[in-house]
Amino acid sequence: MVDLANMETVEKECGALGGLFQ
């Protein structure tokens, strides 16, 4: 798993991936 801060970046970079993680 990645850090929460990194997660925010991932969601901004790829909303699709962010949605899957959440």
C-alpha positions in Angstrom: 0.0 0.0 0.0 1.1 3.6 -0.6 1.0 6.6 1.7 -2.2 8.7 1.9 -0.4 11.7 0.4 0.6 9.5 -2.6 -2.9 8.3 -2.9 -4.1 11.8 -3.4 -1.7 12.2 -6.2 -2.8 9.0 -7.7 -6.4 10.0 -7.6 -5.5 13.3 -9.3 -3.3 11.6 -11.9 -5.7 8.7 -12.5 -9.2 9.1 -11.1 -10.1 5.6 -12.3 -7.4 4.0 -10.2 -8.4 6.2 -7.2 -12.0 5.0 -7.5 -10.9 1.4 -7.5 -8.7 1.8 -4.4 -11.6 3.5 -2.6 
